[in-house]
């Protein structure tokens, strides 16, 4: 539907011509909205009613019943008028041919933006988010980052769809339910909307596994009889003790686990149903933070606290704004109980999350705190998007970041940071500042040096050690980091490193080729260089070098174009090729790869091979894979070692023939142990009934260390021979 199709009274506001709001909406609106706001909502309802005229839902009802139901959920949360209007019109862009600019003219930019964001989120299809509709997810996330109300409206939309999912074909039901568990449930948790999250999870669970849900529900009901008596007894005792200690206006409630939560714990923790249900949950609601801590002291004095089962989420709130004191105790006849202590405002925020801030005329500090934490995460989506190379990478990172489990860490200055469970010092560094993550070379945990892959625990103090010089990211870091911020930062660095290395490798390859005719890149200037680049079909020398170094072009073919540019003939036979120098495992700033066929080590006579796939590969001079080509192929260049400024470890391959007897391997290994030399791999084989051979890969610093260990091995009585393997003819 276009603007011109809309009745004129909707384009130009008129009180007398608008439709009446359904009574269910009007009654709730009256409880907290003024007449001006209600008129705007009435106009939005009229707009949606006419836009969806003639459209039906799967159950046969008028389509307008769906946006009205979604709006009722938002009104229960006491959301602002723009959110309510957006809920009423959240499908008009997608289903009614209404344009975003039409909505902006009539209802304002905020409403148009929210409706647009909800529409984009509605297009996501998930069997696999990253593969199927990553681009839409990316657009939605950015819309979300600009206005969190996009999430709130969409969560309510999804909640009503899940409540009425029985009218959808079974295949579609499963798809929607899985999508809800994977994306919308975690999103609801991230913005602190616990009640909506719990209902979304339960509805999805019932949809995917109806029989399991029914059996679990029956089991909960059958066990509830005896449980109710115990719960009520403990509840009364808790309330009595608190009131006797002058904690007033207290409410003590039994806390029930939602069905999906029980199922998840049974599945993930491999615990029986009885054990999951035997932990009794209680919630204590008081008026002030002071009363929270007083209540904690009172119940710890009366019941026995369980060791290491206390968490203070008031002093250190969760990322989604959740605040409470959590403790586990043994009550009455040693029944284990879990107790959550909150103020009433904390409890409301835990249920409503960031919606508590957007609630009409809400201005309390706790709601603002929730808003700030949620917005911090949402704003991080923008940075994540900028560093992602494609929508699929972004979607993958976002999905992983929706994990709810957290650890709380301290900087040396005492600042608190919340990270995902399993976070490492690298995750911590990137959380503090991207620049800190980019320069990390080591760390200290609780003032002791620790490896960069150590999993951090709540309460630890983490100090990051940095380098003033440029630090290369290690691709292996991607195997143990857990936060999307660290992952995107490292991926971005690796891409830049790859481009830089490719450019350097490309320059080395081209210079090596040109050197055979006594030329270099310095000989090509101005118009000559431009003519050569034009003939190759590239716009710049930098781009050519990158393509050459990354294997997209071949060095000798490119070199022929450069020879033609100066009208010279390639004459490799008459020119002596100067050797290149290996300095700290680099040649002219390019990292080298050591060939696994011959395992060259420091001080070996070496050959540098320009490989378009792997860059510069170092071979032993006598390796049969390079020896025939040294004088014929310009890609093979003599290499010499310079003095290393850092300690480098090289892998050497040796073959040991010994007498085949019991304990011979242990005796050989002991030689390496005493020398402090690491063994990488061992392959054994029987030569005959008398002798056995051991092929070993060992880590050494240079030829001298290798010769030393081989001498020690030859001195053993059991050793027949000990030789180095370098892939010779």
Secondary structure as UniProt FT lines:
FT   HELIX           3..5
FT   HELIX           8..11
FT   TURN            12..13
FT   HELIX           15..17
FT   HELIX           23..32
FT   HELIX           35..51
FT   TURN            52..54
FT   TURN            58..59
FT   HELIX           64..76
FT   TURN            77..78
FT   HELIX           81..88
FT   TURN            89..91
FT   HELIX           92..95
FT   HELIX           100..107
FT   HELIX           109..122
FT   HELIX           129..132
FT   HELIX           134..146
FT   HELIX           149..163
FT   HELIX           165..167
FT   HELIX           170..179
FT   HELIX           180..184
FT   HELIX           185..190
FT   TURN            191..192
FT   HELIX           194..208
FT   HELIX           210..244
FT   TURN            245..246
FT   STRAND          251..255
FT   HELIX           259..269
FT   HELIX           273..277
FT   STRAND          280..286
FT   HELIX           289..302
FT   STRAND          304..312
FT   TURN            313..315
FT   TURN            319..320
FT   STRAND          325..331
FT   TURN            332..334
FT   STRAND          335..343
FT   HELIX           344..352
FT   TURN            353..354
FT   HELIX           355..358
FT   TURN            360..361
FT   HELIX           365..387
FT   HELIX           391..401
FT   STRAND          406..410
FT   TURN            412..413
FT   STRAND          416..420
FT   TURN            421..422
FT   HELIX           425..432
FT   HELIX           434..438
FT   STRAND          440..445
FT   TURN            446..447
FT   STRAND          448..450
FT   TURN            452..453
FT   TURN            458..459
FT   STRAND          461..466
FT   HELIX           475..479
FT   HELIX           484..515
FT   TURN            516..518
FT   HELIX           521..523
FT   HELIX           526..536
FT   HELIX           541..549
FT   TURN            550..551
FT   HELIX           555..565
FT   TURN            566..567
FT   STRAND          580..583
FT   TURN            584..585
FT   STRAND          586..587
FT   TURN            588..589
FT   STRAND          590..594
FT   TURN            596..598
FT   TURN            602..603
FT   STRAND          606..611
FT   TURN            612..614
FT   STRAND          615..620
FT   TURN            621..622
FT   TURN            624..626
FT   HELIX           627..629
FT   TURN            630..632
FT   TURN            634..635
FT   STRAND          636..641
FT   STRAND          650..659
FT   TURN            662..663
FT   HELIX           664..675
FT   STRAND          679..686
FT   STRAND          691..700
FT   HELIX           703..714
FT   TURN            717..718
FT   STRAND          719..724
//
